[in-house]
Amino acid sequence: MKYLMRRVGLFTLLLSIGFCGLTIGQVKKPRFRVLAIAEAGGIHAPFVSAAKTWLANEAAENNFTIDYIENTEPINDAFLARYQLFIQLNYPPYMWSDTAKAAFQKYIIEGKGGWIGFHHATLLGEFDGYQMWPWFSDFMGGIRYKNYIASFAKATVHVEAKKHPVMKGVPVAFEVQKEEWYTYDKSPRPNVNVLATVDESTYSPDSELKMGDHPVVWSNERMKARNVYIFMGHHPNLLQNQAFLTIFRNAIFWAAGTKK
């Protein structure tokens, strides 16, 4: 009887291992891996938190992974090589280590992965005791941050590059309910491919802080990396804006070099 029980126990164990192996074997390999650098706390925390929730759902539905860091210390060539897409989720273009700067520049220039930057990524200038990163300014079209609408304003965004993959399915015009709207020392247009602009005449309430030609979504096609900068990204209600979500989703798959 003991012998029989041992045989039954062994059979049950092997059967269990077999089912486990089958389950493991059926786990899909992620289509691509995403790294996101996000500000820890501060005024952008609500947007970052809402974006993380949305990204988690997108990753689960579309079989990609996403890892987060809160500073640039882990960034080097080997670290970035693990990822097909880098998202700068409101992390500014300063406070970067020299090693991180060199690795990121190589990643973008040589097209080792894609990049999406939001909002704070164009806070270019001298801030918090840090000097401006000249290469990043060139990457963003040679601009320098000048001012912003601190009281926020609603405005209409117009799509220019209707055939660009990032703008697929996006209305030709859509409203953003609450945004800071940065101004720069000049328009980046001569150095980038402008995908969308904000119509400053639609600011509500109106503001004296205007640029004239005011791009808010663009791509620097001089770089091998697929890249897109999306200015909007301060208020969490953007994650309820279907036009913004379509741009975000399109950008992920385009910059990662894959199809949805």
Helices and strands as residue ranges (DSSP letters): H 2-26, E 33-38, H 45-62, E 65-69, H 77-80, E 85-89, H 98-109, E 114-118, G 119-122, H 134-139, E 145-148, E 153-159, G 165-167, E 173-179, E 182-184, G 189-191, E 193-204, E 215-219, E 227-230, G 236-240, H 242-255
